[in-house]
Amino acid sequence: MVAHLPTNQPDILIVDDTPENLRLLATMLEQQGYKVRKVITGEMALKVVQKTIPDLILLDIGLPKMNGYEVCQQLKTMPEIEDIPVIFLSAYNQVEQKLQAFAVGGVDYITKPFHIAEVQARIDTHLQLRFLQKAHAQLVDALQEKNQKLQEKIQEHEAEILRRHAVENALQIANKRLKDMAHYDSLTGVANRRKFDSIVALEWRRMLREKKPCSIILCDVDNFKPYNDTYGHQAGDECLIKVAHIIKVQLKQSHDLIARYGGEEFIILLPNTDQNEAVTVAQTLCQAVFELKIPHCASSVVPYVTLSLGVATQIPDTQSRIENLIYKADKALYVAKSEGKNQVRCYEP
């Protein structure tokens, strides 16, 4: 069964202190059928949500007085607001800003300048998740009420037992569907950030116990914005699907994991893998994407879609954190892109 958004207009609150951004984004979303409210400060946003609760909040990080992180922290202290999805907007594309955005409770991160197709896709995804969560809670309440009545009548009629089993099965199916939607990227089908964060925490602790190396590969599709501008966003989506698939099939170990990290960026977890092995994997991925021969006439490298990859490896200890390893992989990725793209670079202190 496919989940659909509610029939009424989804209510979106935009918080951005730049009038041009605010007007542009509001106009684009209104044209897509959303109900849009606009404010320019974090203080105004906190007042507005207490009067009318939105379905989703688009929150700029660089706000005056109270920045977006602080606003999100305040929102998460309000019982009626804490579950409302918050998507951060920012011109910053560094890992540190993204990690902080998720740490304070954001569900997604969109970098400026944005494309309406991407914004709409992300908004639709999180509205669907929000709608499913509310429907799931209502289903649980309804099932608990029915279950209580069934317990009272179970000795009177044997058929009620079968009905109870059917209801419990329906709940399990609903839980599985909700879990699948919450843990996998709706476009590429690979793991999303939420799934990656849960798996990487477990694997990091396992490598700490076993004193084995853990490697991270951060990869980015080269010149992806020119690709979208040249071929269109539908072709861009198809390109990301192909890249994600070829990366996934190249990963051979059962504990290896690929996740969509944001936009055209993917992250790969390689537990129990040293630096030389991780570099070999990264080079294989780089070559595999190149051999897809996806045409890219706007590329500054070759006339095909290519990848830049950054590799970082560490044996975990009690003083280290996985976030630092991801940061190092991001630094190596930056070097790979700045030195010409379509290549692999390792982190070097």
C-alpha positions in Angstrom: 0.0 0.0 0.0 1.4 3.4 -1.0 1.2 6.2 1.7 -0.5 9.4 0.6 -0.4 12.9 2.1 -3.6 14.2 3.7 -6.2 15.7 1.3 -6.0 19.1 3.0 -3.3 21.6 2.2 -0.1 20.8 4.1 0.9 23.8 6.2 4.5 24.8 5.8 6.3 27.5 7.9 9.3 29.1 6.3 11.8 30.9 8.6 14.4 33.0 6.6 15.7 36.5 7.2 16.5 37.1 3.5 13.4 38.5 1.8 14.5 37.3 -1.7 14.9 33.7 -0.5 11.7 33.9 1.5 9.7 35.2 -1.4 11.2 32.8 -3.9 10.7 29.7 -1.8 7.2 30.7 -0.7 6.1 31.4 -4.3 7.5 28.1 -5.5 5.8 26.1 -2.7 2.5 27.9 -3.1 2.5 27.0 -6.8 2.9 23.3 -5.8 -0.2 23.5 -3.7 1.2 24.1 -0.2 -0.2 26.5 2.4 2.8 28.7 3.2 3.4 31.0 6.2 6.5 33.2 6.4 8.5 34.8 9.2 12.0 36.4 9.3 13.2 35.7 12.8 13.4 32.8 15.2 11.5 34.7 17.9 8.6 35.2 15.5 8.7 31.5 14.5 8.4 30.4 18.2 5.3 32.6 18.6 3.6 31.6 15.4 3.9 27.8 16.0 2.2 28.2 19.4 -0.9 29.7 17.7 -1.1 27.4 14.8 1.0 24.2 14.5 2.5 23.7 11.0 3.0 20.3 9.4 6.6 21.1 8.5 9.2 23.8 9.2 11.8 25.1 6.7 14.4 26.8 9.0 17.4 28.9 7.8 20.5 28.5 10.0 21.9 32.1 9.6 19.2 34.0 11.5 19.9 37.1 13.5 19.9 37.0 17.4 18.7 33.4 17.6 20.2 31.2 14.9 18.4 28.2 13.4 20.1 25.7 15.7 18.8 27.5 18.8 15.3 27.9 17.3 15.2 24.1 16.6 16.3 23.4 20.2 13.5 25.6 21.5 11.0 23.9 19.3 12.0 20.5 20.5 11.2 21.5 24.1 7.5 22.2 23.2 5.5 19.0 23.7 3.0 19.8 20.9 5.7 20.9 18.5 8.6 18.5 19.2 7.5 15.9 16.6 7.1 18.5 13.7 9.8 17.8 11.1 12.4 20.6 10.7 14.4 20.9 7.5 17.4 23.2 7.7 18.2 25.6 4.9 21.8 26.9 4.6 24.4 28.1 2.2 27.0 26.1 4.2 27.7 22.6 2.9 30.3 21.5 5.5 29.9 18.3 7.5 30.1 20.1 10.8 27.0 22.2 10.0 25.1 19.2 8.8 26.0 17.1 11.9 25.0 20.0 14.2 21.7 20.3 12.4 20.8 16.7 12.9 22.1 16.8 16.5 19.6 19.5 17.5 16.7 17.6 16.0 16.6 18.4 12.3 15.3 15.7 9.9 17.0 17.0 6.7 19.4 19.6 5.4 19.1 21.5 2.1 21.9 23.6 0.8 21.4 26.9 -1.1 20.8 27.6 -3.9 18.1 25.0 -3.9 16.1 23.4 -6.7 12.3 23.2 -6.2 12.1 19.6 -7.4 14.6 18.6 -4.7 12.9 20.7 -2.0 9.5 19.4 -2.9 10.8 15.8 -2.9 12.3 16.2 0.5 9.2 18.0 1.9 6.9 15.3 0.5 9.0 12.5 2.0 9.0 14.1 5.5 5.3 14.9 5.3 4.6 11.3 4.4 6.7 10.1 7.3 4.9 12.6 9.6 1.5 11.4 8.3 2.4 7.8 8.8 3.6 8.4 12.3 0.3 10.1 13.2 -1.7 7.4 11.5 0.4 4.7 13.2 -0.2 6.3 16.7 -3.9 6.4 15.9 -3.8 2.8 14.8 -2.0 1.7 18.0 -4.6 3.5 20.1 -7.5 2.0 18.2 -5.9 -1.5 18.3 -5.3 -1.2 22.1 -9.0 -0.3 22.6 -10.2 -3.1 20.4 -7.8 -5.5 22.1 -9.2 -4.7 25.5 -12.7 -5.4 24.3 -11.6 -8.6 22.7 -10.0 -9.8 26.0 -13.4 -9.3 27.7 -15.3 -11.3 25.1 -12.7 -14.0 24.3 -14.4 -16.6 26.4 -17.8 -15.9 24.9 -16.9 -16.3 21.3 -14.0 -18.2 19.8 -14.1 -16.2 16.6 -13.0 -13.1 18.5 -9.6 -14.8 19.0 -9.1 -15.0 15.3 -10.0 -11.4 14.9 -7.5 -10.4 17.5 -4.8 -12.2 15.6 -5.8 -10.5 12.4 -5.6 -7.1 14.0 -2.1 -7.9 15.5 -0.9 -9.0 12.1 -2.1 -5.7 10.6 -0.2 -3.8 13.2 3.0 -5.7 12.5 2.7 -5.0 8.8 2.1 -1.3 9.5 5.2 -1.3 11.7 7.3 -2.9 9.0 6.1 -0.5 6.4 6.8 2.5 8.6 10.3 1.2 9.5 11.1 0.7 5.8 10.0 4.2 4.9 11.9 5.7 7.9 15.2 3.9 7.1 15.7 3.9 3.3 16.1 6.7 0.8 12.9 7.0 -1.2 14.8 7.8 -4.5 17.8 5.5 -4.6 16.6 2.7 -2.3 19.8 2.6 -0.3 20.0 3.4 3.4 19.3 7.0 4.5 21.0 9.1 7.2 18.8 7.7 10.0 19.7 4.1 9.1 23.4 4.9 8.6 23.6 6.6 12.0 22.1 3.6 13.8 24.3 1.1 12.0 27.6 3.0 12.2 27.2 3.4 16.0 26.9 -0.3 16.4 29.8 -1.1 14.1 32.0 1.5 15.7 31.4 0.0 19.2 32.1 -3.5 17.7 35.4 -2.4 16.2 36.3 -0.8 19.5 35.8 -4.1 21.3 37.6 -6.1 18.6 40.4 -3.5 18.1 39.9 -3.7 14.3 40.1 -0.8 11.8 37.0 1.0 10.5 37.0 2.9 7.2 34.7 5.5 5.8 34.4 6.5 2.1 32.7 9.7 1.3 31.9 10.1 -2.4 30.4 12.9 -4.5 29.1 12.9 -8.1 31.3 15.3 -9.9 29.7 18.4 -11.5 26.2 17.3 -10.6 24.6 20.7 -10.7 25.7 21.3 -14.3 24.4 17.8 -15.0 21.0 18.7 -13.6 21.0 22.1 -15.5 21.9 20.3 -18.8 19.8 17.2 -18.7 17.0 18.1 -16.2 16.1 16.9 -12.7 14.5 13.7 -13.8 17.7 12.6 -15.6 19.5 13.7 -12.4 17.4 11.4 -10.3 18.0 8.5 -12.7 21.7 9.2 -12.6 21.7 9.0 -8.8 19.8 5.8 -8.9 22.3 4.2 -11.2 25.3 5.4 -9.2 23.8 4.2 -5.9 23.1 0.8 -7.5 26.6 0.3 -8.9 28.1 1.2 -5.6 25.9 -1.2 -3.7 26.7 -4.2 -5.9 30.4 -3.5 -5.6 30.3 -3.9 -1.8 31.1 -7.5 -1.1 31.2 -7.8 2.7 28.0 -8.4 4.6 28.7 -5.5 7.1 29.5 -3.0 4.4 26.9 -0.3 4.1 26.1 2.5 1.6 23.8 5.4 2.5 22.7 8.5 0.8 24.4 11.3 2.7 22.6 14.2 1.1 22.0 15.4 -2.5 24.5 13.8 -4.8 26.7 12.6 -1.9 27.0 9.0 -0.6 28.8 7.6 2.4 30.1 4.1 2.7 30.9 2.2 6.0 33.6 -0.5 5.8 34.0 -2.2 9.2 37.1 -4.4 9.7 38.7 -2.8 6.7 42.2 -1.2 6.8 43.3 1.8 4.7 44.8 -0.2 1.8 41.7 -2.3 1.5 39.4 0.8 1.7 41.4 2.5 -1.0 41.1 -0.6 -3.3 37.3 -0.5 -2.7 37.2 3.3 -3.5 39.2 2.9 -6.7 36.8 0.0 -7.7 33.8 2.3 -7.2 35.4 5.2 -9.0 36.2 2.9 -12.0 32.7 1.2 -11.9 30.9 4.6 -12.1 33.1 5.7 -14.9 32.4 2.5 -16.8 28.7 3.2 -16.7 29.5 5.8 -19.4 26.6 8.0 -18.4 26.9 11.0 -20.8 27.9 14.3 -19.1 28.8 16.9 -21.7 28.9 19.7 -19.0 31.6 17.8 -16.9 34.9 19.6 -16.3 36.7 16.2 -16.2 35.5 13.8 -18.9 32.3 13.6 -20.9 30.9 11.1 -18.5 29.6 11.0 -15.0 32.4 10.4 -12.5 33.0 10.2 -8.8 35.4 11.9 -6.4 36.1 9.9 -3.2 37.7 10.6 0.2 38.9 7.7 2.4 39.6 7.8 6.1 40.6 4.8 8.4 41.0 4.5 12.1 41.1 1.8 14.8 38.6 3.1 17.3 39.6 3.9 20.9 37.9 5.3 23.9 38.9 8.9 23.0 37.8 8.8 19.3 34.4 9.4 17.8 32.9 8.2 14.4 32.1 11.9 13.6 35.8 12.7 13.5 36.4 9.9 11.1 33.6 11.2 8.8 35.1 14.6 9.1 38.5 13.2 7.9 36.8 11.5 5.0 35.2 14.7 4.0 38.6 16.5 4.1 40.0 13.8 1.8 37.0 14.2 -0.5 37.7 17.9 -0.7 41.2 17.3 -1.8 40.1 14.8 -4.4 37.7 17.4 -5.9 40.2 20.3 -5.7 42.9 18.2 -7.4 40.8 17.5 -10.5 37.9 15.1 -9.5 37.4 11.5 -10.7 39.9 10.2 -8.2 40.5 8.8 -4.7 42.3 10.6 -1.9 43.1 9.4 1.6 43.1 11.6 4.6 46.5 12.8 5.6 46.9 14.9 8.8 
